[in-house]
Amino acid sequence: MSLQGCVEPHAASVNPMSLRANQSSTVGVLCDYAQEEFNSTPSVKATSKARWSCEGSRRKLTANGIPDHPTGVFPNPGNPETMSEQRIQVSMPLFPEATPSITRKGGPRVMTGYVLNGIKIDPGTAGTCNDAGTHCPMGPSFGRWNIEAMGQSSFNFGTDPSNAHVQPSGTYHYHGIPEEFVAKLNKGVAMTLIGWAGDGFPIYARYGYSVASDAHSALKVMQGSYRLKATPDANRPPTSLYAMGTFEQDREYVAGLGDLDECNGRIGVTPEFPQGIYHYYATDSYPYLQRCMKGKL
């Protein structure tokens, strides 16, 4: 496996006013990441392949969607699908541009991002409930209450220790921190770049600097800025059936409540970007992975 890092010196502190989130370059950072290895996990037993390259103004990924780390058992009672090889060829900007507002929301037709090993990030689910909560298919339906894969105990989506499971297409994908992949990188308590969002900005796992502009400040576990609503939305299925937190609509964003913005990101310095860049986090707290993007279309 080849890892190419940024060669700029590690910054101690950067004036936040100089962090130009709207003009960023990711050239020279993990532009030749490549891995190919056999995964002997019983539910996999296939070779994982992923290769990243930087060409012109685009960062490109070619992968087969097979994870390079141990997985749970698939099919399982909560996830009856079988993992299969995919044909992944995607690209994202090498010069991402952020805006103060959301430019893209995640969903089945939007590329939210990919982890370095070529596995897709897809934090939402297709499961929904009707208003009465009497019809809650785990696949696409006309219900308007979107069931969460994580942070609730009413529904079992069969996720494994990496917060992942398999879609009907055979696609293995992450709903939260890809724990086994992070463990494989073996960086311990450190800012750890694990992937790239669809808008070209980097994604880090769990830890960030306590002062966003100071690389010498202590590391801390990043917290999202969402909370459960005090009262359920009108016509929501009864909380006696499904506790608050079961549905995506049960939470609200509160600026400043945690460390991150509504897309689970912030502007700051990182080991790979000592002059600062907008970047996302995979977190232990909701929304777990970014569900919207700040990069320009």
Kinemage of the C-alpha trace (Angstrom):
@kinemage 1
@onewidth
@group {chain A} dominant
@subgroup {mainchain}
@vectorlist {calphas} color= white
{ca met a 1} P 0.000 0.000 0.000
{ca ser a 2} L 1.364 3.393 -0.955
{ca leu a 3} L 0.663 6.533 1.061
{ca gln a 4} L 1.728 9.931 -0.213
{ca gly a 5} L 1.489 12.760 2.294
{ca cys a 6} L 1.774 16.511 2.179
{ca val a 7} L 5.387 17.677 2.517
{ca glu a 8} L 4.637 21.082 4.026
{ca pro a 9} L 5.914 21.697 7.581
{ca his a 10} L 3.560 21.086 10.493
{ca ala a 11} L 1.974 24.364 11.535
{ca ala a 12} L 1.857 25.408 15.161
{ca ser a 13} L -0.875 28.009 14.930
{ca val a 14} L -2.661 29.765 12.103
{ca asn a 15} L -4.700 32.925 12.261
{ca pro a 16} L -8.288 31.747 11.698
{ca met a 17} L -8.857 34.767 9.447
{ca ser a 18} L -6.187 33.425 7.087
{ca leu a 19} L -7.896 30.065 6.641
{ca arg a 20} L -9.315 30.447 3.157
{ca ala a 21} L -11.975 27.781 3.152
{ca asn a 22} L -13.288 28.987 -0.195
{ca gln a 23} L -9.989 28.372 -2.020
{ca ser a 24} L -8.336 25.068 -1.168
{ca ser a 25} L -5.967 22.688 -2.900
{ca thr a 26} L -5.568 19.018 -2.039
{ca val a 27} L -2.867 18.402 -4.634
{ca gly a 28} L -0.086 16.135 -3.359
{ca val a 29} L -2.088 14.572 -0.540
{ca leu a 30} L -2.672 10.808 -0.872
{ca cys a 31} L -2.590 11.054 -4.639
{ca asp a 32} L -1.045 7.602 -5.038
{ca tyr a 33} L -2.910 5.647 -2.369
{ca ala a 34} L -3.356 2.091 -3.585
{ca gln a 35} L -4.132 -1.217 -1.945
{ca glu a 36} L -4.870 -4.709 -3.143
{ca glu a 37} L -5.192 -7.573 -0.685
{ca phe a 38} L -7.213 -10.696 -0.097
{ca asn a 39} L -9.855 -10.472 2.625
{ca ser a 40} L -10.289 -13.862 4.257
{ca thr a 41} L -13.312 -12.886 6.367
{ca pro a 42} L -15.933 -15.655 5.852
{ca ser a 43} L -18.515 -13.247 4.439
{ca val a 44} L -15.987 -11.763 2.016
{ca lys a 45} L -13.335 -14.177 0.732
{ca ala a 46} L -12.397 -11.845 -2.100
{ca thr a 47} L -9.633 -9.426 -3.015
{ca ser a 48} L -10.106 -5.799 -2.031
{ca lys a 49} L -8.861 -3.279 -4.592
{ca ala a 50} L -8.722 0.512 -4.428
{ca arg a 51} L -6.564 2.995 -6.288
{ca trp a 52} L -6.574 6.788 -6.063
{ca ser a 53} L -4.902 9.181 -8.490
{ca cys a 54} L -4.793 12.923 -9.102
{ca glu a 55} L -5.175 13.997 -12.705
{ca gly a 56} L -5.713 17.545 -13.887
{ca ser a 57} L -8.285 19.101 -11.584
{ca arg a 58} L -9.792 15.815 -10.367
{ca arg a 59} L -9.066 13.206 -7.717
{ca lys a 60} L -10.077 9.806 -9.101
{ca leu a 61} L -10.960 6.503 -7.459
{ca thr a 62} L -11.147 3.078 -9.055
{ca ala a 63} L -12.246 0.319 -6.684
{ca asn a 64} L -14.215 -2.898 -6.435
{ca gly a 65} L -16.133 -2.148 -3.221
{ca ile a 66} L -14.655 -5.051 -1.270
{ca pro a 67} L -13.491 -3.985 2.216
{ca asp a 68} L -9.876 -4.502 3.252
{ca his a 69} L -10.678 -5.328 6.886
{ca pro a 70} L -12.685 -7.905 8.857
{ca thr a 71} L -16.451 -7.571 8.563
{ca gly a 72} L -19.491 -8.962 10.291
{ca val a 73} L -21.514 -11.901 9.027
{ca phe a 74} L -23.613 -11.250 5.922
{ca pro a 75} L -26.379 -12.167 5.382
{ca asn a 76} L -27.653 -11.816 8.954
{ca pro a 77} L -31.123 -11.495 10.558
{ca gly a 78} L -31.103 -7.696 10.270
{ca asn a 79} L -29.417 -7.532 6.878
{ca pro a 80} L -30.287 -10.404 4.513
{ca glu a 81} L -28.034 -9.229 1.683
{ca thr a 82} L -24.853 -10.798 0.307
{ca met a 83} L -21.787 -8.695 -0.393
{ca ser a 84} L -20.589 -8.622 -4.003
{ca glu a 85} L -17.895 -6.928 -6.041
{ca gln a 86} L -18.788 -3.515 -7.451
{ca arg a 87} L -17.458 -1.402 -10.300
{ca ile a 88} L -16.554 1.943 -8.755
{ca gln a 89} L -15.163 4.769 -10.871
{ca val a 90} L -15.729 8.196 -9.360
{ca ser a 91} L -13.952 11.524 -9.176
{ca met a 92} L -14.057 14.676 -7.076
{ca pro a 93} L -12.403 18.109 -7.222
{ca leu a 94} L -8.733 18.527 -6.388
{ca phe a 95} L -9.446 22.206 -5.734
{ca pro a 96} L -12.607 22.145 -3.610
{ca glu a 97} L -14.471 25.362 -2.917
{ca ala a 98} L -16.649 25.774 0.160
{ca thr a 99} L -19.556 28.123 0.688
{ca pro a 100} L -21.159 29.362 3.924
{ca ser a 101} L -24.317 27.369 3.164
{ca ile a 102} L -25.096 23.780 2.223
{ca thr a 103} L -24.707 23.049 -1.477
{ca arg a 104} L -25.523 19.330 -1.537
{ca lys a 105} L -27.468 16.984 0.707
{ca gly a 106} L -26.679 13.293 0.850
{ca gly a 107} L -28.999 10.623 -0.448
{ca pro a 108} L -29.209 7.609 -2.729
{ca arg a 109} L -28.462 9.655 -5.843
{ca val a 110} L -25.662 11.771 -4.353
{ca met a 111} L -22.044 10.691 -3.877
{ca thr a 112} L -21.469 11.688 -0.253
{ca gly a 113} L -17.933 10.320 -0.213
{ca tyr a 114} L -15.614 7.317 -0.112
{ca val a 115} L -13.201 5.963 2.454
{ca leu a 116} L -9.644 5.421 1.193
{ca asn a 117} L -10.281 1.697 0.820
{ca gly a 118} L -12.939 2.397 -1.811
{ca ile a 119} L -15.964 1.766 0.411
{ca lys a 120} L -18.905 4.132 0.085
{ca ile a 121} L -20.156 6.483 2.791
{ca asp a 122} L -23.956 6.378 3.006
{ca pro a 123} L -25.233 7.368 6.472
{ca gly a 124} L -28.970 7.406 5.719
{ca thr a 125} L -31.225 4.413 5.102
{ca ala a 126} L -34.102 3.608 2.758
{ca gly a 127} L -36.228 2.455 5.689
{ca thr a 128} L -39.317 4.530 6.492
{ca cys a 129} L -42.489 4.445 8.579
{ca asn a 130} L -45.953 5.741 7.920
{ca asp a 131} L -47.508 8.232 10.348
{ca ala a 132} L -49.149 5.538 12.453
{ca gly a 133} L -45.932 3.526 12.675
{ca thr a 134} L -47.792 0.416 11.570
{ca his a 135} L -45.976 0.052 8.253
{ca cys a 136} L -42.192 0.356 8.416
{ca pro a 137} L -40.492 -1.400 5.486
{ca met a 138} L -36.720 -1.453 5.580
{ca gly a 139} L -36.553 -0.668 1.877
{ca pro a 140} L -37.936 2.170 -0.282
{ca ser a 141} L -41.557 3.097 0.425
{ca phe a 142} L -43.832 6.100 0.665
{ca gly a 143} L -43.462 6.578 4.404
{ca arg a 144} L -42.135 10.002 5.335
{ca trp a 145} L -40.367 9.104 8.607
{ca asn a 146} L -36.792 8.117 7.780
{ca ile a 147} L -35.449 5.363 10.019
{ca glu a 148} L -31.924 5.766 11.389
{ca ala a 149} L -29.432 2.908 11.126
{ca met a 150} L -27.644 3.980 14.313
{ca gly a 151} L -28.579 5.530 17.635
{ca gln a 152} L -31.876 3.688 17.983
{ca ser a 153} L -33.001 0.268 19.200
{ca ser a 154} L -36.360 -0.203 17.477
{ca phe a 155} L -34.980 -1.524 14.191
{ca asn a 156} L -32.070 -3.828 13.455
{ca phe a 157} L -30.139 -3.032 10.288
{ca gly a 158} L -27.553 -5.732 10.906
{ca thr a 159} L -24.569 -3.401 10.975
{ca asp a 160} L -21.159 -4.838 11.861
{ca pro a 161} L -18.356 -3.516 14.142
{ca ser a 162} L -17.414 -1.013 11.415
{ca asn a 163} L -20.949 0.432 11.405
{ca ala a 164} L -21.481 -1.037 7.963
{ca his a 165} L -23.798 -3.421 6.187
{ca val a 166} L -24.812 -4.466 2.663
{ca gln a 167} L -27.359 -2.936 0.308
{ca pro a 168} L -29.604 -5.067 -1.955
{ca ser a 169} L -27.146 -4.307 -4.778
{ca gly a 170} L -24.435 -6.136 -2.802
{ca thr a 171} L -22.716 -2.853 -1.905
{ca tyr a 172} L -20.954 -2.855 1.461
{ca his a 173} L -21.114 0.704 2.873
{ca tyr a 174} L -20.539 2.676 6.076
{ca his a 175} L -23.149 4.380 8.278
{ca gly a 176} L -20.663 5.550 10.889
{ca ile a 177} L -16.970 5.496 11.780
{ca pro a 178} L -15.314 2.630 9.849
{ca glu a 179} L -13.761 1.259 13.025
{ca glu a 180} L -11.864 -1.692 11.537
{ca phe a 181} L -10.336 0.502 8.839
{ca val a 182} L -9.328 3.138 11.400
{ca ala a 183} L -7.776 0.403 13.543
{ca lys a 184} L -5.881 -0.866 10.525
{ca leu a 185} L -4.334 2.568 9.971
{ca asn a 186} L -3.032 2.231 13.554
{ca lys a 187} L -2.555 5.935 14.290
{ca gly a 188} L -4.003 5.826 17.775
{ca val a 189} L -5.174 9.148 19.185
{ca ala a 190} L -4.388 11.324 16.196
{ca met a 191} L -6.081 13.252 13.448
{ca thr a 192} L -6.601 10.491 10.909
{ca leu a 193} L -7.562 11.184 7.319
{ca ile a 194} L -9.829 8.345 6.229
{ca gly a 195} L -11.410 9.496 2.982
{ca trp a 196} L -12.683 12.191 0.670
{ca ala a 197} L -16.134 13.731 0.403
{ca gly a 198} L -17.908 14.076 -2.912
{ca asp a 199} L -17.046 17.777 -3.006
{ca gly a 200} L -13.317 17.045 -2.643
{ca phe a 201} L -12.790 17.989 0.998
{ca pro a 202} L -11.050 15.514 3.352
{ca ile a 203} L -12.770 13.405 6.009
{ca tyr a 204} L -11.143 12.698 9.393
{ca ala a 205} L -12.099 10.133 12.033
{ca arg a 206} L -13.093 11.034 15.588
{ca tyr a 207} L -10.217 13.307 16.701
{ca gly a 208} L -9.521 16.961 15.963
{ca tyr a 209} L -7.571 19.792 17.542
{ca ser a 210} L -9.305 21.460 20.500
{ca val a 211} L -8.436 24.798 18.907
{ca ala a 212} L -9.218 24.514 15.217
{ca ser a 213} L -6.462 26.900 14.165
{ca asp a 214} L -3.731 25.463 16.428
{ca ala a 215} L -2.021 22.174 15.593
{ca his a 216} L -0.281 22.239 18.977
{ca ser a 217} L -3.534 22.298 20.910
{ca ala a 218} L -4.742 19.111 22.563
{ca leu a 219} L -6.625 16.538 20.551
{ca lys a 220} L -10.231 15.901 21.500
{ca val a 221} L -13.114 13.711 20.387
{ca met a 222} L -15.148 15.822 18.001
{ca gln a 223} L -18.831 16.253 18.801
{ca gly a 224} L -21.615 16.906 16.331
{ca ser a 225} L -24.001 19.805 16.929
{ca tyr a 226} L -27.332 17.987 16.821
{ca arg a 227} L -29.755 17.227 19.653
{ca leu a 228} L -33.067 15.450 20.070
{ca lys a 229} L -36.041 17.759 19.645
{ca ala a 230} L -37.916 18.591 22.844
{ca thr a 231} L -41.210 17.516 21.280
{ca pro a 232} L -41.903 15.193 18.345
{ca asp a 233} L -42.932 16.620 14.996
{ca ala a 234} L -46.626 16.658 14.171
{ca asn a 235} L -48.032 13.317 12.980
{ca arg a 236} L -44.877 11.443 13.975
{ca pro a 237} L -45.400 7.777 14.898
{ca pro a 238} L -46.062 7.529 18.668
{ca thr a 239} L -43.049 7.706 20.946
{ca ser a 240} L -44.618 4.835 22.872
{ca leu a 241} L -43.782 2.714 19.822
{ca tyr a 242} L -40.576 4.386 18.685
{ca ala a 243} L -38.459 6.442 21.078
{ca met a 244} L -37.115 9.818 20.025
{ca gly a 245} L -34.007 9.268 17.950
{ca thr a 246} L -35.524 6.513 15.836
{ca phe a 247} L -36.111 8.833 12.894
{ca glu a 248} L -33.933 11.355 11.113
{ca gln a 249} L -36.578 14.015 11.758
{ca asp a 250} L -36.173 13.598 15.543
{ca arg a 251} L -33.010 15.674 15.666
{ca glu a 252} L -32.244 19.315 15.099
{ca tyr a 253} L -29.039 21.223 14.415
{ca val a 254} L -28.012 23.829 16.980
{ca ala a 255} L -25.089 26.014 15.934
{ca gly a 256} L -22.332 25.928 18.549
{ca leu a 257} L -23.778 23.019 20.496
{ca gly a 258} L -20.817 20.841 19.527
{ca asp a 259} L -17.615 21.338 17.578
{ca leu a 260} L -18.976 20.994 14.063
{ca asp a 261} L -21.389 22.594 11.638
{ca glu a 262} L -24.574 21.147 10.160
{ca cys a 263} L -22.527 19.042 7.708
{ca asn a 264} L -20.309 17.651 10.494
{ca gly a 265} L -17.351 19.744 9.373
{ca arg a 266} L -15.351 22.831 10.217
{ca ile a 267} L -12.493 25.020 9.014
{ca gly a 268} L -9.137 24.294 10.652
{ca val a 269} L -5.596 23.042 10.355
{ca thr a 270} L -4.861 19.337 9.951
{ca pro a 271} L -1.616 17.342 9.632
{ca glu a 272} L -2.026 17.195 5.856
{ca phe a 273} L -3.216 20.804 5.536
{ca pro a 274} L -1.181 22.922 7.979
{ca gln a 275} L -2.487 26.165 6.465
{ca gly a 276} L -6.064 25.105 7.101
{ca ile a 277} L -8.921 23.691 5.067
{ca tyr a 278} L -12.587 22.916 5.436
{ca his a 279} L -12.888 19.262 6.457
{ca tyr a 280} L -15.477 16.752 7.661
{ca tyr a 281} L -15.472 14.312 10.563
{ca ala a 282} L -16.749 10.811 11.159
{ca thr a 283} L -18.009 11.051 14.736
{ca asp a 284} L -19.372 8.911 17.552
{ca ser a 285} L -22.256 11.365 17.872
{ca tyr a 286} L -25.027 12.168 15.405
{ca pro a 287} L -24.902 12.580 12.403
{ca tyr a 288} L -21.978 10.067 12.515
{ca leu a 289} L -20.998 10.864 8.904
{ca gln a 290} L -21.669 14.025 6.918
{ca arg a 291} L -25.159 14.141 5.424
{ca cys a 292} L -24.619 17.307 3.470
{ca met a 293} L -21.695 19.019 1.792
{ca lys a 294} L -20.367 22.555 1.727
{ca gly a 295} L -18.408 22.256 -1.524
{ca lys a 296} L -19.612 24.057 -4.617
{ca leu a 297} L -21.314 22.057 -7.324
